[in-house]
């Protein structure tokens, strides 16, 4: 039976050729490390978000009068609704952590360098889209926490003169967070962002396969240092086959990812649901200590610390710009960050600053 | 690249000086909100009562109020005493509804504005009749405290019925029988409240069951204000039945939480196991 299906597919799509070129004869460098699997882990994480999100979509009602109730019903009445909601919420948080770790390691290994500038830009844009997913999804349960955290975040653009109010009104669909905002964020979350995101994933994966996976720079200096004049795919004839060796490593990391997710669901189910997350949104009553999600805490704290808000937000936009266009700004040929003390120092400082601001913003 | 940095800085920093006036407006609109970290306390009553100008016996009122059940439930000065807490000059104006402190005999009507059912039962009780007749019977404050001296308004609690307090006016026997009649139902209500607290910590939405408990508890406590032991005993069963239904729901929720924990722990083990297998087979000698 299995052979019959295989034969049927072989005749129609050339299955053997496909598996040979894409899996068994596709070779990755021998010294490829565990950090190179993080992109695949993120991909699996996104897949889990999509699957759990579709289940939630069946029962969720995007209306201010019903949104909170529908989420509570998913948590209490829908069979195993809690499981999918928890997977979606916990998954989104650890997914963002994985994506950030992916970018940090790619940066440290210098894999953003030519010819992979576009891969980096695509990845950076994907991070921004992921954060927008997080922001828009946060409002949907229509709780006190989500209502006021969204109020804070959508207030940020008002620091810009002339256009700021317009941007804030565009996001909110009015002067305040209302049913219209909920509608907009819902559409953003389930209809506008997914196709944008899928296109970026397609571009990212296409570029990785087209250019060839980058070797780990530590201990070796196998990358071309001469000027890049023509397209050349990076191949590793003496490397190990992608399937099954590297693929198994990737799967192992996915298992760890899912295990961490279920560890949190089992032992810390209320990690991301403080009291305000179980109270329906009340536009008339502002709760104390409202703050955005952990991944927005550092920028939020930075904004609170810089006395001129316009300058604060401008600096953040500049930093995002530098982050996205970094491969074009970094003209050094040396890939190994351990041989570049200045860059290493600045990077460590920024990373430490991020962590400090995040915890500072929390308290 | 250096020029790029410098020009970017110039582009963004120059307008930030140019729009200096905008900054204050933004700070007012955005950063002074409670979600920016601090709550702007604009309560004229508190500001004046804690100041040095206030005579000592009235100075502790805000502090005692902060210890009370009213504070816990966001019941503020003007909710009982009227007036305008947002306007210092007019805060004690009769035009803004200020009614000040009630006389001793007026206290039940004063509290009864909100505690309607309790007022009705109290007025029909021996306590209420004594107050009406002699002007000296116990009023709400006698048992529950106010915010004078070192008192604060206590949450309804069975411990309020005690020998020291009751024997100020009469012997303790009848009060003790009343306390025994209330005891089991009150104890159960206390346990259920604790259960709700721990369920909330687990992230469970409890309002659906808390509402019936609140109304049961309010009715039961209103009933007690008749100070009629036989009536309390007669109706206790009815309250117990209502409480039993809530208790069953809570137990079901705890059971559901246990099931969830076991189920996700099972999936955790499953994936850990698959991870271990993959780890073992991914170390093949060929590699």
Interface residues (C-beta under 8 A of the other chain):
Chain A: X72 X75 X76 X82 X83 X86 X148 X149 X151 X152 X155 X156 X158 X159 X161 X240 X245 X248 X249 X251 X252 X255 X256 X258 X259 X262 X263 X265 X266 X269 X270 X273 X275 X277 X278 X286 X287 X288 X289 X290 X291 X304 X307 X308 X309 X310 X311 X314 X315 X317 X318 X321 X329 X331
Chain B: X1 X4 X8 X9 X12 X13 X15 X16 X19 X22 X23 X26 X27 X29 X30 X31 X33 X34 X35 X36 X37 X39 X200 X201 X202 X203 X204 X205 X206 X256 X260 X261 X263 X264 X265 X267 X268 X271 X272 X274 X275 X278 X279 X281 X282 X284 X287
